[in-house]
Amino acid sequence: MIKVVLDNQILKYISEIDRNRYSVSSFKMPVSVASRLRKNSKKKSSYASNRIEGNPLTYKQVSEVIDKDERAHFLKPEQEVRNYFLALNYLEEKAVLKEKFTKKMILDVQKMVVKGASKEKTGIRGPMPPGVLFAVYDQNTGSADYIPPEYCDIDGLLDELVEYVNTTDDHPLIVAAIVHYQLVTIHPFEDGNGRTARLLSGYILNFNGYGFNGIGSLEEYFEYDINEYYDSLQMGLPALYYSGRDNPPHPEIWIYYFLKMVRLYSTKILELQPDTDNEEYRNGLTYINRKERELFVLLMKEYRYGFTPIEISKRIGTTNRTVINRLSNLVKAGFIEPVIVKERIRFYKMTEFTIKFIDELITDLS
């Protein structure tokens, strides 16, 4: 089992990530933008994580495949990215419910990852035929890059990992890094080990409040330099699991790398905030027609603290229903919101977003 001693560099990384986490938690992002960003982030993660494993699809192809009807026929590379996307959704729900990390969760995620493959690929790998070595082979040379533990040791190693996660007082960032390393290193499955490890280390982050609102893709940073990713996992150790990878002498090699990637990822999310405001501003303006814009300008100038459809209909000389219809699009665009009391709309008011940009909106729409 990998054991980590905190040093100044690790503490520095954790402190920087915690600062980013605090800043991101203060974001007040419109629901429509947050939902769109979360979906796009999961698409990017599905693309990057499968790219690490050699999936040939471009990001554009991945996005199109994920948006396709689930009843369509999918080729293997397409099925792989869809599987990952659905696994992200599954774990997102589990994190909301605060479900603890279990061996069943590990097995369920791997089953989702390899859906569509042969049944032999699902579940913990079994014994090899006599004279056959189970190993991860270099595709170019044919030599063994990594020889995982014997199949008979896998259950015990997974139990040890689950117990660690549920009993340790290590920092959640360290726990996530260890889950990632242990699942890749134990290599409990014939297929899907790396993807399962990345998904479940992400789950640990999300479960403990380091999911950064589901925005951004940590997998993108692992995929950016695949050689650095694998070199950090291997730590320069011999190929055989029992020759040091079970208890690496310098685990900080992997921990530094993992924390550095989380820091870069979380820092990038901080830079998204101005862009999301501008995006919502532009999208909202294109969503409303001329009559709605005219009404919106009037409301911002004279009724910014609240109004009812009846008083507005009297003011502009139209029916109450017409005003309500125009307001509905302003609500959808995120500019106006209803104030509901006892399940009935009592009046309408400007959203925080509108108040923030009210001068710019009046100038642009007048």
C-alpha positions as CSV (number, residue, x, y, z in Angstrom):
1,M,0.0,0.0,0.0
2,I,1.3,3.4,-0.9
3,K,2.2,5.5,2.1
4,V,2.6,9.3,1.9
5,V,4.6,11.6,4.2
6,L,3.6,15.2,3.9
7,D,6.4,17.6,3.1
8,N,6.6,21.3,2.3
9,Q,5.9,20.8,-1.4
10,I,2.8,18.7,-0.8
11,L,1.5,21.1,1.8
12,K,2.1,24.0,-0.7
13,Y,0.1,22.3,-3.4
14,I,-2.7,21.5,-1.0
15,S,-2.8,25.1,0.3
16,E,-3.0,26.5,-3.3
17,I,-5.8,24.1,-4.3
18,D,-7.7,25.0,-1.2
19,R,-7.5,28.7,-2.0
20,N,-8.8,27.9,-5.5
21,R,-11.6,25.8,-4.1
22,Y,-12.7,28.6,-1.8
23,S,-12.7,31.1,-4.7
24,V,-14.7,28.8,-7.0
25,S,-17.2,28.2,-4.2
26,S,-18.1,31.9,-4.3
27,F,-19.1,31.8,-8.0
28,K,-22.7,32.8,-8.6
29,M,-23.2,31.3,-12.1
30,P,-26.5,31.3,-13.9
31,V,-28.1,27.8,-13.9
32,S,-28.2,27.6,-17.7
33,V,-24.5,28.4,-18.0
34,A,-23.5,26.0,-15.2
35,S,-25.5,23.2,-16.7
36,R,-23.9,23.7,-20.1
37,L,-20.4,23.9,-18.7
38,R,-20.9,20.7,-16.6
39,K,-22.0,18.8,-19.7
40,N,-19.2,20.1,-21.8
41,S,-16.7,19.3,-19.0
42,K,-17.9,15.7,-18.9
43,K,-17.5,15.5,-22.7
44,K,-13.9,16.7,-22.4
45,S,-13.2,14.2,-19.6
46,S,-14.7,11.4,-21.7
47,Y,-12.5,12.5,-24.7
48,A,-9.3,12.9,-22.7
49,S,-9.5,9.8,-20.5
50,N,-10.2,7.5,-23.5
51,R,-7.5,9.3,-25.6
52,I,-5.0,8.2,-22.9
53,E,-6.0,4.6,-23.8
54,G,-5.6,5.2,-27.5
55,N,-9.1,6.0,-28.6
56,P,-8.9,7.7,-32.0
57,L,-11.9,10.0,-31.9
58,T,-11.6,13.7,-32.1
59,Y,-13.2,15.9,-29.5
60,K,-15.8,17.0,-32.1
61,Q,-16.7,13.4,-32.8
62,V,-16.9,12.6,-29.1
63,S,-19.3,15.5,-28.6
64,E,-21.5,14.3,-31.4
65,V,-21.5,10.7,-30.2
66,I,-22.5,11.7,-26.7
67,D,-25.4,13.8,-28.0
68,K,-26.7,11.0,-30.3
69,D,-29.9,9.0,-29.5
70,E,-28.9,6.1,-27.1
71,R,-30.7,3.7,-29.4
72,A,-28.3,4.3,-32.3
73,H,-25.6,1.8,-33.2
74,F,-22.1,2.7,-31.9
75,L,-18.7,1.5,-33.0
76,K,-16.3,0.4,-30.2
77,P,-14.5,3.8,-29.9
78,E,-17.9,5.6,-29.8
79,Q,-19.2,3.2,-27.2
80,E,-16.1,3.8,-25.0
81,V,-16.6,7.5,-24.8
82,R,-20.4,7.1,-24.2
83,N,-19.6,4.7,-21.4
84,Y,-17.3,7.1,-19.7
85,F,-19.8,10.0,-20.0
86,L,-22.5,7.8,-18.4
87,A,-20.2,6.7,-15.7
88,L,-19.5,10.3,-14.8
89,N,-23.2,10.9,-14.5
90,Y,-23.6,7.8,-12.3
91,L,-20.8,9.0,-10.0
92,E,-22.1,12.5,-9.9
93,E,-25.4,11.1,-8.5
94,K,-23.6,9.0,-6.0
95,A,-21.6,12.0,-4.7
96,V,-24.8,13.9,-4.2
97,L,-26.1,11.0,-2.1
98,K,-22.8,10.8,-0.2
99,E,-22.4,7.1,-0.9
100,K,-19.3,5.7,0.6
101,F,-16.5,4.2,-1.5
102,T,-17.0,0.4,-1.7
103,K,-15.7,-2.6,-3.7
104,K,-19.1,-2.8,-5.3
105,M,-18.7,0.8,-6.6
106,I,-15.4,-0.1,-8.1
107,L,-16.9,-3.1,-9.9
108,D,-20.0,-1.2,-11.0
109,V,-17.8,1.6,-12.5
110,Q,-15.6,-0.9,-14.4
111,K,-18.7,-2.7,-15.7
112,M,-20.0,0.6,-17.1
113,V,-16.6,1.5,-18.6
114,V,-16.3,-1.8,-20.6
115,K,-20.0,-2.0,-21.5
116,G,-20.3,-3.6,-25.0
117,A,-17.1,-5.6,-24.7
118,S,-17.0,-9.3,-24.2
119,K,-18.1,-10.7,-20.8
120,E,-14.5,-11.8,-20.1
121,K,-13.6,-8.2,-19.8
122,T,-16.0,-7.5,-17.0
123,G,-15.2,-8.0,-13.4
124,I,-12.0,-9.1,-11.6
125,R,-9.6,-11.0,-13.8
126,G,-9.1,-14.6,-13.2
127,P,-6.2,-17.0,-13.6
128,M,-4.2,-17.2,-16.8
129,P,-3.7,-20.5,-18.7
130,P,-0.5,-22.4,-17.7
131,G,2.6,-20.8,-19.1
132,V,0.9,-17.5,-20.0
133,L,1.8,-14.3,-18.1
134,F,-0.8,-11.6,-17.5
135,A,1.0,-8.3,-18.2
136,V,0.7,-4.9,-19.8
137,Y,2.7,-5.1,-23.0
138,D,4.4,-2.4,-25.0
139,Q,2.6,-2.3,-28.4
140,N,5.8,-1.6,-30.3
141,T,8.3,-3.9,-28.7
142,G,6.1,-6.6,-27.3
143,S,8.0,-6.5,-24.0
144,A,6.2,-6.4,-20.6
145,D,5.8,-2.8,-19.4
146,Y,4.1,-3.9,-16.2
147,I,3.4,-7.2,-14.4
148,P,0.5,-6.7,-12.0
149,P,-0.2,-8.7,-8.8
150,E,-1.5,-12.3,-9.1
151,Y,-5.2,-12.6,-9.5
152,C,-5.5,-14.4,-6.1
153,D,-4.2,-11.2,-4.3
154,I,-6.6,-8.8,-6.0
155,D,-9.6,-9.2,-3.6
156,G,-7.4,-8.6,-0.5
157,L,-5.7,-5.5,-2.1
158,L,-9.1,-4.0,-3.0
159,D,-10.4,-4.6,0.5
160,E,-7.3,-2.9,1.9
161,L,-7.9,0.1,-0.4
162,V,-11.6,0.4,0.5
163,E,-10.8,0.2,4.2
164,Y,-8.1,2.9,3.8
165,V,-10.5,5.3,2.1
166,N,-13.2,4.9,4.7
167,T,-11.0,5.1,7.8
168,T,-8.0,7.3,7.0
169,D,-7.6,10.8,8.3
170,D,-5.4,11.7,5.3
171,H,-6.3,14.9,3.4
172,P,-8.9,14.1,0.6
173,L,-6.5,15.2,-2.1
174,I,-4.0,12.6,-0.9
175,V,-6.7,10.0,-0.7
176,A,-7.8,10.7,-4.3
177,A,-4.2,10.4,-5.5
178,I,-3.7,7.1,-3.7
179,V,-7.0,5.7,-5.1
180,H,-5.8,6.6,-8.6
181,Y,-2.4,5.0,-8.1
182,Q,-3.7,1.9,-6.3
183,L,-6.3,1.0,-8.9
184,V,-3.9,1.4,-11.8
185,T,-1.3,-0.6,-9.9
186,I,-3.5,-3.4,-8.6
187,H,-4.8,-3.6,-12.1
188,P,-7.7,-5.8,-11.0
189,F,-9.4,-6.0,-14.4
190,E,-8.5,-7.3,-17.8
191,D,-9.7,-4.0,-19.3
192,G,-10.7,-0.5,-18.1
193,N,-8.2,-0.1,-15.2
194,G,-7.0,3.4,-16.1
195,R,-10.4,4.7,-16.9
196,T,-11.9,3.2,-13.7
197,A,-9.0,4.7,-11.7
198,R,-9.5,8.2,-13.1
199,L,-13.2,8.1,-12.6
200,L,-13.0,6.9,-8.9
201,S,-10.2,9.3,-8.0
202,G,-12.5,12.0,-9.4
203,Y,-15.3,10.6,-7.3
204,I,-13.2,11.0,-4.1
205,L,-12.5,14.6,-5.0
206,N,-16.1,15.4,-5.7
207,F,-17.3,13.5,-2.6
208,N,-15.0,15.6,-0.4
209,G,-15.9,19.0,-2.0
210,Y,-13.1,19.2,-4.5
211,G,-15.3,18.7,-7.6
212,F,-15.2,22.4,-8.4
213,N,-18.9,22.5,-9.3
214,G,-18.4,19.8,-11.9
215,I,-16.7,22.4,-14.2
216,G,-13.5,21.6,-16.0
217,S,-11.7,18.4,-16.8
218,L,-8.9,17.0,-14.7
219,E,-8.4,14.2,-17.3
220,E,-7.5,16.8,-19.8
221,Y,-4.3,17.6,-17.8
222,F,-3.4,13.9,-17.5
223,E,-3.8,13.6,-21.3
224,Y,-1.8,16.7,-22.1
225,D,1.5,14.8,-21.6
226,I,0.7,11.1,-21.5
227,N,4.4,10.1,-21.0
228,E,4.7,12.3,-17.9
229,Y,1.4,10.8,-16.6
230,Y,2.7,7.2,-17.0
231,D,6.2,8.0,-15.8
232,S,4.8,9.5,-12.7
233,L,2.7,6.4,-12.0
234,Q,5.6,4.1,-12.6
235,M,8.1,6.1,-10.5
236,G,11.1,4.4,-12.2
237,L,10.3,1.1,-10.5
238,P,10.8,-2.4,-12.0
239,A,8.0,-3.8,-14.1
240,L,7.0,-6.5,-11.5
241,Y,4.4,-5.4,-8.9
242,Y,6.1,-7.2,-6.1
243,S,9.5,-5.5,-6.8
244,G,8.5,-2.2,-5.3
245,R,5.2,-1.0,-6.7
246,D,3.3,-2.5,-3.8
247,N,5.1,-0.1,-1.5
248,P,7.0,2.5,-3.6
249,P,10.1,4.0,-1.8
250,H,9.4,7.5,-3.3
251,P,5.6,7.9,-3.5
252,E,6.0,11.7,-3.6
253,I,6.8,11.4,-7.3
254,W,3.2,10.5,-8.1
255,I,1.7,12.7,-5.4
256,Y,3.6,15.8,-6.7
257,Y,2.4,15.1,-10.2
258,F,-1.2,14.5,-9.2
259,L,-1.5,17.6,-7.0
260,K,0.2,19.7,-9.7
261,M,-2.4,18.6,-12.2
262,V,-5.3,19.4,-9.7
263,R,-3.7,22.8,-9.0
264,L,-3.5,23.6,-12.8
265,Y,-7.0,22.4,-13.3
266,S,-8.5,24.4,-10.4
267,T,-6.6,27.5,-11.4
268,K,-8.0,27.3,-14.9
269,I,-11.6,27.1,-13.6
270,L,-11.0,30.5,-11.8
271,E,-10.3,32.0,-15.2
272,L,-13.6,30.8,-16.6
273,Q,-15.8,33.2,-14.5
274,P,-15.5,36.3,-16.7
275,D,-16.0,34.2,-19.8
276,T,-19.2,32.6,-18.4
277,D,-20.6,36.1,-17.5
278,N,-20.0,37.3,-21.0
279,E,-21.3,34.2,-22.6
280,E,-24.6,34.4,-20.6
281,Y,-24.8,38.1,-21.5
282,R,-24.5,37.4,-25.2
283,N,-26.8,34.4,-25.2
284,G,-29.5,36.2,-23.3
285,L,-29.7,39.1,-25.7
286,T,-30.0,36.8,-28.8
287,Y,-32.9,34.9,-27.0
288,I,-35.3,37.8,-26.8
289,N,-37.2,39.6,-29.7
290,R,-37.8,43.3,-30.3
291,K,-41.0,43.7,-28.3
292,E,-39.4,41.8,-25.3
293,R,-36.3,44.0,-25.5
294,E,-38.5,47.2,-25.4
295,L,-40.3,45.9,-22.4
296,F,-37.1,44.9,-20.7
297,V,-35.6,48.4,-21.2
298,L,-38.7,49.9,-19.6
299,L,-38.5,47.5,-16.6
300,M,-34.9,48.2,-16.0
301,K,-35.3,52.0,-16.1
302,E,-38.5,52.3,-14.0
303,Y,-39.3,49.0,-12.3
304,R,-36.0,47.5,-11.3
305,Y,-37.2,46.7,-7.8
306,G,-40.3,44.7,-8.7
307,F,-43.5,44.8,-10.7
308,T,-46.7,42.9,-11.5
309,P,-47.9,42.1,-15.0
310,I,-51.2,44.0,-14.4
311,E,-49.4,47.3,-13.7
312,I,-47.2,46.9,-16.7
313,S,-50.1,46.0,-19.0
314,K,-51.9,49.3,-17.9
315,R,-48.7,51.2,-18.4
316,I,-48.0,50.0,-22.0
317,G,-51.7,49.6,-23.1
318,T,-51.8,45.9,-23.7
319,T,-53.3,42.8,-22.2
320,N,-52.1,41.1,-19.0
321,R,-51.6,37.8,-21.0
322,T,-49.4,39.6,-23.6
323,V,-47.1,40.9,-20.8
324,I,-46.9,37.5,-19.1
325,N,-45.9,35.9,-22.5
326,R,-43.2,38.5,-23.0
327,L,-42.0,38.1,-19.4
328,S,-41.7,34.3,-19.9
329,N,-38.9,34.7,-22.4
330,L,-37.1,37.2,-20.2
331,V,-37.3,34.6,-17.4
332,K,-35.9,31.9,-19.7
333,A,-33.1,34.2,-20.8
334,G,-32.2,34.7,-17.1
335,F,-33.0,38.4,-16.9
336,I,-36.2,38.4,-14.9
337,E,-37.3,36.0,-12.1
338,P,-40.8,35.4,-10.5
339,V,-41.2,35.8,-6.8
340,I,-43.4,32.9,-5.7
341,V,-45.4,32.9,-2.4
342,K,-47.5,29.8,-1.5
343,E,-47.0,28.4,-5.0
344,R,-48.3,31.5,-6.7
345,I,-46.4,34.2,-8.6
346,R,-46.8,37.4,-6.6
347,F,-44.6,39.7,-8.6
348,Y,-41.4,39.7,-10.8
349,K,-38.0,41.2,-10.2
350,M,-34.6,41.6,-11.8
351,T,-32.1,38.7,-11.4
352,E,-28.7,39.3,-9.8
353,F,-27.2,38.9,-13.3
354,T,-29.4,41.7,-14.6
355,I,-28.6,44.0,-11.7
356,K,-24.9,43.3,-12.3
357,F,-25.0,44.3,-16.0
358,I,-28.0,46.8,-15.8
359,D,-26.2,49.8,-17.2
360,E,-24.6,47.9,-20.1
361,L,-28.0,46.2,-20.9
362,I,-29.8,49.5,-21.0
363,T,-27.2,51.0,-23.3
364,D,-27.1,48.0,-25.6
365,L,-30.9,47.6,-25.9
366,S,-31.9,51.3,-26.0
